[in-house]
């Protein structure tokens, strides 16, 4: 499978925007999650524009380039998790769209999305809690982090839906 010149140029420019957002997340500490989330949205753009296989290549390239250039390497883990969720989400959407025997696809998609998120979030919360919370981790704090993570995930997922449906769908024709 060969890339044509337009796709290659588009992915190169998108990768540069992606890496700038990852780098800026280390510069502007007050906007870290927003900038990392926006960078992960670039993975979703790559997947929707060129497919899962090339989108996965884009994701790997962005992780490697981010590890080389980002001032705070720990943010690359967060970006990697957000991007991996976007890949799982887009892959599940493609598979569910082609599966004719599944009745309620939206419910199935939400189950898959929450499962994918929790497969990444719960091990970090239980085994590496210092990545999320620096204080003493009591049962109340653990419960708050668990509930808070689910709420933040829901907001992130809805923001991604809004971005793809409203913003990217309006400006994508300008890049063709």
Backbone as JSON, one array per atom type, in Angstrom:
{
  "sequence": "XXXXXXXXXXXXXXXXXXXXXXXXXXXXXXXXXXXXXXXXXXXXXXXXXXXXXXXXXXXXXXXXXXXXXXXXXXXXXXXXXXXXXXXXXXXXXXXXXXXXXXXXXXXXXXXXXXXXXXXXXXXXXXXXXXXXXXXXXXXXXXXXXXXXXXXXXXXXXXXXXXXXXXXXXXXXXXXX",
  "N": [[0.84, -1.16, 0.0], [0.78, 1.99, -1.05], [1.42, 5.37, -0.24], [-0.13, 8.25, -1.48], [1.06, 11.44, -2.66], [-0.41, 13.59, -1.6], [-1.67, 12.53, 0.7], [0.57, 11.84, 2.2], [1.81, 14.34, 2.57], [-0.23, 15.62, 3.98], [-0.37, 14.02, 6.33], [2.18, 14.52, 7.33], [2.1, 17.3, 7.89], [0.01, 17.28, 9.74], [1.2, 15.75, 11.73], [3.18, 17.51, 12.55], [1.63, 19.57, 13.7], [0.47, 18.08, 15.74], [2.73, 17.38, 17.33], [3.61, 19.91, 18.07], [1.5, 20.65, 19.73], [1.83, 18.75, 21.78], [4.35, 19.51, 22.76], [3.77, 22.13, 23.59], [2.1, 21.52, 25.7], [3.83, 20.93, 27.73], [5.0, 23.37, 28.1], [3.03, 25.29, 28.7], [1.81, 24.82, 31.54], [-0.66, 25.06, 32.83], [-2.59, 24.34, 31.03], [-2.38, 21.69, 30.32], [-3.84, 19.13, 30.08], [-5.85, 19.86, 28.25], [-4.35, 20.57, 25.95], [-2.97, 18.16, 25.44], [-5.16, 16.5, 24.96], [-6.17, 17.73, 22.65], [-4.03, 17.19, 20.96], [-4.24, 14.43, 20.83], [-6.61, 14.27, 19.43], [-5.71, 14.72, 16.9], [-4.75, 12.25, 16.17], [-7.14, 10.91, 15.78], [-8.1, 12.37, 13.58], [-6.2, 11.62, 11.66], [-6.76, 8.87, 11.47], [-9.41, 8.87, 10.53], [-9.07, 10.11, 8.08], [-7.13, 8.68, 6.59], [-7.3, 6.0, 7.28], [-7.25, 3.09, 9.48], [-4.81, 1.6, 9.63], [-2.73, 3.31, 8.64], [-3.25, 5.4, 10.36], [-2.53, 4.25, 12.8], [0.2, 4.02, 12.36], [0.79, 6.75, 12.23], [0.2, 7.43, 14.89], [2.17, 5.95, 16.31], [4.47, 7.18, 15.27], [4.05, 9.76, 16.25], [4.21, 9.35, 19.0], [6.9, 8.5, 19.29], [8.29, 10.73, 18.26], [7.35, 12.66, 20.03], [8.48, 11.73, 22.43], [11.13, 12.28, 21.88], [11.19, 15.08, 21.57], [9.53, 16.45, 23.41], [9.42, 18.46, 26.36], [8.62, 17.49, 28.88], [8.62, 14.32, 29.58], [6.85, 12.64, 30.86], [4.34, 13.52, 30.21], [4.0, 12.43, 27.75], [3.16, 9.87, 28.24], [0.55, 10.27, 29.12], [-0.5, 11.45, 26.81], [-0.11, 9.29, 25.1], [-1.91, 7.41, 26.18], [-4.36, 8.73, 25.75], [-4.35, 8.91, 22.96], [-4.28, 6.17, 22.33], [-6.76, 5.39, 23.27], [-8.38, 6.77, 21.41], [-7.72, 5.39, 19.08], [-8.68, 2.81, 19.71], [-11.38, 3.42, 19.95], [-12.1, 4.36, 17.38], [-11.51, 2.08, 15.89], [-13.35, 0.27, 17.0], [-15.71, 1.54, 16.22], [-15.59, 1.29, 13.41], [-15.7, -1.51, 13.14], [-18.17, -2.09, 14.35], [-19.85, -0.71, 12.63], [-19.78, -2.27, 10.36], [-20.82, -4.65, 11.26], [-23.63, -6.39, 10.95], [-25.34, -7.92, 12.49], [-25.61, -6.94, 15.06], [-27.79, -5.38, 17.2], [-28.36, -2.88, 18.79], [-26.23, -0.61, 18.2], [-25.15, 1.74, 19.27], [-25.26, 1.41, 22.06], [-23.57, -0.81, 22.31], [-21.21, 0.36, 21.39], [-20.73, 2.3, 23.4], [-20.29, 0.6, 25.57], [-17.95, -0.69, 24.74], [-16.25, 1.53, 24.56], [-16.15, 2.48, 27.26], [-15.07, 0.21, 28.44], [-12.55, 0.05, 27.16], [-11.4, 2.46, 28.05], [-11.37, 2.04, 30.87], [-9.73, -0.19, 31.04], [-7.29, 0.95, 30.67], [-7.22, 3.01, 32.59], [-7.89, 2.02, 35.22], [-5.77, 0.12, 36.01], [-3.63, 1.96, 36.22], [-4.58, 3.65, 38.21], [-4.81, 1.89, 40.37], [-2.29, 0.58, 40.62], [-0.26, 2.41, 40.03], [-0.7, 4.91, 41.49], [0.53, 7.33, 42.12], [1.06, 8.63, 39.79], [-1.23, 9.97, 39.24], [-2.27, 11.15, 41.59], [-0.68, 12.9, 44.11], [-0.76, 12.95, 46.89], [-1.62, 11.29, 50.05], [-3.25, 8.24, 49.54], [-6.26, 7.53, 50.36], [-9.19, 5.49, 50.91], [-11.44, 7.02, 50.31], [-10.39, 9.06, 48.7], [-9.47, 7.47, 46.62], [-11.92, 6.48, 45.65], [-13.08, 8.91, 44.83], [-11.28, 9.63, 42.81], [-11.74, 7.54, 41.05], [-14.46, 7.94, 40.31], [-14.26, 10.58, 39.39], [-12.5, 10.21, 37.24], [-14.13, 8.77, 35.47], [-16.04, 10.7, 34.87], [-14.48, 12.7, 33.69], [-13.57, 11.22, 31.52], [-15.99, 10.88, 30.11], [-16.58, 13.55, 29.41], [-14.33, 14.09, 27.79], [-14.76, 12.24, 25.72], [-17.19, 13.16, 24.65], [-16.34, 15.68, 23.83], [-14.56, 14.93, 21.83], [-16.36, 13.76, 20.0], [-17.85, 16.07, 19.35], [-15.82, 17.65, 18.23], [-15.04, 16.11, 15.94], [-17.5, 15.92, 14.59], [-18.52, 18.56, 14.33], [-16.47, 20.56, 14.1], [-14.11, 19.54, 12.68], [-15.39, 18.39, 10.46], [-16.32, 20.63, 9.12], [-14.01, 22.01, 8.35], [-12.39, 20.26, 6.98], [-12.56, 20.0, 4.18], [-11.04, 22.06, 3.23], [-8.47, 21.18, 3.26], [-8.13, 19.42, 1.24]],
  "CA": [[0.0, 0.0, 0.0], [1.59, 3.19, -1.18], [0.78, 6.65, 0.06], [0.06, 9.25, -2.5], [1.76, 12.62, -2.15], [-1.31, 14.42, -0.79], [-1.84, 11.92, 2.01], [1.84, 11.93, 2.92], [1.99, 15.73, 2.98], [-1.23, 15.89, 5.01], [0.05, 13.38, 7.58], [3.36, 15.24, 7.83], [1.65, 18.56, 8.5], [-0.77, 16.94, 10.93], [2.16, 15.32, 12.74], [3.84, 18.7, 13.1], [0.66, 20.21, 14.6], [0.36, 17.18, 16.88], [3.92, 17.49, 18.18], [3.6, 21.26, 18.65], [0.56, 20.62, 20.86], [2.45, 17.98, 22.87], [5.41, 20.35, 23.33], [3.14, 23.24, 24.29], [1.53, 21.04, 26.96], [4.89, 21.03, 28.73], [5.36, 24.77, 28.29], [1.91, 25.91, 29.4], [1.41, 23.79, 32.49], [-2.05, 25.22, 33.25], [-3.46, 23.83, 29.96], [-1.77, 20.43, 29.9], [-4.8, 18.13, 29.61], [-6.51, 20.36, 27.05], [-3.43, 20.47, 24.81], [-2.75, 16.74, 25.15], [-6.39, 16.01, 24.34], [-6.2, 18.24, 21.28], [-3.03, 16.44, 20.2], [-4.8, 13.09, 20.57], [-7.62, 14.42, 18.39], [-5.01, 14.6, 15.62], [-4.72, 10.82, 15.85], [-8.47, 10.62, 15.23], [-8.15, 12.95, 12.24], [-5.4, 10.76, 10.79], [-7.48, 7.61, 11.26], [-10.59, 9.1, 9.68], [-8.7, 10.57, 6.74], [-6.31, 7.73, 5.83], [-7.56, 4.63, 7.68], [-6.72, 2.61, 10.77], [-3.41, 1.16, 9.54], [-1.87, 4.49, 8.57], [-3.47, 6.14, 11.6], [-1.7, 3.61, 13.81], [1.57, 4.47, 12.06], [0.84, 8.14, 12.66], [0.23, 7.41, 16.35], [3.5, 5.49, 16.73], [5.42, 8.25, 14.94], [3.86, 10.89, 17.16], [4.75, 8.96, 20.32], [8.36, 8.52, 19.22], [8.73, 12.11, 18.1], [7.06, 13.33, 21.28], [9.5, 11.34, 23.42], [12.38, 12.95, 21.55], [11.13, 16.54, 21.58], [8.74, 17.04, 24.49], [10.23, 18.74, 27.55], [8.18, 16.65, 29.99], [8.38, 12.99, 29.0], [5.71, 12.02, 31.54], [3.13, 13.89, 29.47], [3.89, 11.52, 26.6], [2.37, 8.72, 28.7], [-0.85, 10.72, 29.08], [-0.85, 11.58, 25.39], [-0.19, 7.93, 24.56], [-3.17, 6.81, 26.62], [-5.46, 9.39, 25.05], [-4.3, 8.48, 21.56], [-4.65, 4.76, 22.26], [-8.22, 5.35, 23.4], [-8.95, 7.2, 20.14], [-7.53, 4.28, 18.14], [-9.64, 1.76, 20.09], [-12.71, 3.93, 19.67], [-12.31, 4.38, 15.93], [-11.52, 0.68, 15.44], [-14.64, -0.29, 17.41], [-16.74, 2.16, 15.38], [-15.53, 0.66, 12.08], [-16.16, -2.9, 13.24], [-19.61, -2.09, 14.62], [-20.57, -0.24, 11.44], [-19.87, -3.36, 9.39], [-21.49, -5.8, 11.87], [-25.07, -6.25, 10.72], [-26.1, -8.71, 13.44], [-25.71, -6.26, 16.35], [-29.0, -4.56, 17.17], [-28.17, -1.52, 19.28], [-24.79, -0.34, 18.04], [-24.71, 2.81, 20.17], [-25.01, 0.82, 23.38], [-22.36, -1.63, 22.18], [-20.07, 1.27, 21.27], [-20.46, 2.86, 24.71], [-19.7, -0.46, 26.4], [-16.57, -0.87, 24.28], [-15.48, 2.73, 24.92], [-15.89, 2.48, 28.7], [-14.16, -0.89, 28.73], [-11.21, 0.45, 26.71], [-10.89, 3.48, 28.98], [-11.11, 1.48, 32.19], [-8.58, -1.09, 30.95], [-6.1, 1.78, 30.81], [-7.28, 3.87, 33.78], [-7.91, 1.3, 36.51], [-4.44, -0.34, 36.44], [-2.82, 3.1, 36.66], [-5.14, 4.13, 39.47], [-4.57, 0.92, 41.44], [-0.89, 0.17, 40.76], [0.62, 3.58, 39.93], [-1.55, 6.06, 41.82], [1.32, 8.56, 42.22], [0.99, 9.33, 38.51], [-2.47, 10.75, 39.19], [-2.49, 11.89, 42.83], [0.58, 12.9, 44.85], [-0.97, 12.85, 48.34], [-1.95, 9.97, 50.59], [-4.38, 7.68, 48.81], [-7.21, 6.83, 51.2], [-10.28, 4.87, 50.14], [-12.31, 8.09, 49.83], [-9.7, 9.69, 47.58], [-9.5, 6.49, 45.53], [-13.27, 6.49, 45.09], [-13.24, 10.18, 44.12], [-10.5, 9.54, 41.58], [-12.44, 6.6, 40.17], [-15.65, 8.63, 39.78], [-13.79, 11.73, 38.62], [-11.96, 9.72, 35.98], [-15.25, 8.42, 34.6], [-16.65, 11.95, 34.43], [-13.54, 13.33, 32.74], [-13.62, 10.42, 30.3], [-17.23, 11.21, 29.39], [-16.4, 14.88, 28.82], [-13.34, 13.93, 26.72], [-15.39, 11.54, 24.61], [-18.16, 14.07, 24.03], [-15.57, 16.72, 23.14], [-14.06, 14.33, 20.59], [-17.51, 13.68, 19.09], [-18.15, 17.41, 18.88], [-14.74, 18.08, 17.35], [-15.12, 15.41, 14.66], [-18.77, 16.19, 13.92], [-18.81, 19.96, 14.05], [-15.32, 21.39, 13.71], [-13.31, 18.94, 11.61], [-16.21, 18.17, 9.26], [-16.45, 21.9, 8.42], [-12.75, 22.53, 7.8], [-11.6, 19.24, 6.29], [-12.55, 20.22, 2.73], [-10.0, 23.05, 2.92], [-7.19, 20.5, 3.19], [-8.13, 18.47, 0.11]],
  "C": [[0.9, 1.24, 0.0], [0.77, 4.41, -0.81], [0.94, 7.56, -1.14], [0.62, 10.5, -1.84], [0.87, 13.48, -1.27], [-1.48, 13.85, 0.62], [-0.56, 12.04, 2.84], [2.08, 13.35, 3.42], [1.01, 16.08, 4.1], [-0.81, 15.29, 6.34], [1.28, 14.06, 8.17], [2.99, 16.54, 8.51], [0.85, 18.3, 9.78], [0.15, 16.49, 12.07], [2.87, 16.52, 13.36], [2.9, 19.45, 14.05], [0.53, 19.39, 15.88], [1.52, 17.36, 17.84], [4.01, 18.88, 18.8], [2.65, 21.3, 19.85], [1.13, 19.85, 22.04], [3.54, 18.82, 23.54], [4.81, 21.5, 24.13], [2.5, 22.8, 25.61], [2.56, 21.05, 28.07], [5.29, 22.46, 29.02], [4.28, 25.48, 29.09], [1.28, 24.89, 30.33], [-0.07, 23.88, 32.89], [-3.03, 24.65, 32.24], [-3.03, 22.45, 29.49], [-2.79, 19.44, 29.34], [-5.52, 18.58, 28.35], [-5.61, 20.18, 25.83], [-3.12, 19.02, 24.44], [-3.97, 16.11, 24.51], [-6.51, 16.47, 22.9], [-5.19, 17.52, 20.4], [-3.55, 15.04, 19.88], [-5.91, 13.15, 19.53], [-6.98, 14.32, 17.01], [-4.87, 13.15, 15.19], [-6.05, 10.41, 15.23], [-8.63, 11.18, 13.83], [-7.39, 12.05, 11.27], [-6.13, 9.46, 10.48], [-8.66, 7.82, 10.31], [-10.21, 9.5, 8.26], [-7.94, 9.51, 5.93], [-6.49, 6.28, 6.26], [-6.83, 4.23, 8.97], [-5.23, 2.28, 10.68], [-2.46, 2.35, 9.51], [-2.05, 5.39, 9.79], [-2.66, 5.57, 12.75], [-0.23, 3.98, 13.61], [1.78, 5.91, 12.47], [0.97, 8.23, 14.18], [1.6, 7.0, 16.87], [4.55, 6.56, 16.45], [5.28, 9.42, 15.89], [4.37, 10.58, 18.56], [6.27, 9.05, 20.31], [8.9, 9.94, 19.11], [8.47, 12.92, 19.37], [8.07, 12.99, 22.36], [10.84, 12.01, 23.14], [12.33, 14.45, 21.81], [10.43, 17.16, 22.78], [9.61, 17.3, 25.72], [9.86, 17.87, 28.75], [7.76, 15.29, 29.42], [7.19, 12.28, 29.64], [4.4, 12.36, 30.84], [2.94, 13.02, 28.24], [3.1, 10.27, 26.98], [0.88, 9.08, 28.64], [-1.32, 10.84, 27.65], [-1.0, 10.2, 24.76], [-1.48, 7.23, 24.94], [-4.37, 7.42, 25.9], [-5.52, 8.97, 23.58], [-4.7, 7.02, 21.39], [-6.15, 4.59, 22.42], [-8.88, 5.74, 22.07], [-8.83, 6.08, 19.1], [-8.54, 3.17, 18.43], [-11.06, 2.17, 19.73], [-13.02, 3.9, 18.17], [-12.35, 2.96, 15.36], [-12.87, 0.03, 15.78], [-15.77, 0.26, 16.54], [-16.77, 1.51, 13.99], [-16.07, -0.76, 12.12], [-17.66, -2.97, 13.51], [-20.41, -1.61, 13.42], [-20.74, -1.35, 10.42], [-20.58, -4.59, 9.95], [-23.0, -5.6, 11.77], [-25.92, -6.96, 11.77], [-26.27, -8.05, 14.82], [-26.86, -5.27, 16.27], [-28.76, -3.12, 17.56], [-26.68, -1.19, 19.28], [-24.3, 0.76, 18.97], [-24.41, 2.29, 21.57], [-23.74, -0.03, 23.36], [-21.12, -0.75, 22.11], [-19.72, 1.88, 22.63], [-19.84, 1.83, 25.65], [-18.24, -0.67, 26.03], [-15.71, 0.32, 24.7], [-15.16, 2.75, 26.42], [-14.95, 1.35, 29.1], [-12.73, -0.53, 28.34], [-10.61, 1.48, 27.66], [-10.5, 2.86, 30.31], [-9.98, 0.46, 32.17], [-7.27, -0.32, 31.03], [-6.07, 2.5, 32.16], [-7.16, 3.11, 35.09], [-6.55, 0.74, 36.91], [-3.53, 0.8, 36.9], [-3.3, 3.58, 38.02], [-4.8, 3.18, 40.63], [-3.08, 0.64, 41.68], [0.1, 1.33, 40.7], [-0.14, 4.85, 40.3], [-0.77, 7.38, 41.92], [1.39, 9.31, 40.89], [-0.22, 10.26, 38.44], [-2.6, 11.66, 40.41], [-1.25, 11.78, 43.71], [0.42, 12.72, 46.36], [-1.19, 11.41, 48.78], [-3.24, 9.48, 49.95], [-5.26, 6.87, 49.77], [-8.32, 6.24, 50.32], [-11.23, 5.92, 49.58], [-11.69, 8.77, 48.63], [-9.69, 8.75, 46.38], [-10.86, 6.45, 44.86], [-13.53, 7.77, 44.31], [-12.48, 10.19, 42.8], [-11.16, 8.61, 40.56], [-13.65, 7.28, 39.52], [-15.24, 9.82, 38.91], [-13.21, 11.33, 37.27], [-13.05, 9.36, 34.98], [-15.92, 9.68, 34.04], [-15.76, 12.65, 33.41], [-13.51, 12.56, 31.43], [-14.86, 10.76, 29.47], [-17.11, 12.57, 28.71], [-15.43, 14.82, 27.65], [-13.98, 13.27, 25.49], [-16.41, 12.43, 23.89], [-17.45, 15.2, 23.29], [-15.01, 16.19, 21.82], [-15.18, 14.19, 19.56], [-17.84, 15.05, 18.5], [-17.08, 17.89, 17.9], [-14.85, 17.42, 15.99], [-16.38, 15.79, 13.89], [-18.97, 17.63, 13.51], [-17.62, 20.74, 13.51], [-14.57, 20.79, 12.54], [-14.13, 18.74, 10.34], [-16.39, 19.46, 8.47], [-15.15, 22.36, 7.76], [-11.97, 21.51, 6.98], [-11.53, 19.44, 4.79], [-11.49, 21.23, 2.32], [-8.63, 22.42, 2.77], [-7.09, 19.53, 2.03], [-7.54, 19.09, -1.12]]
}
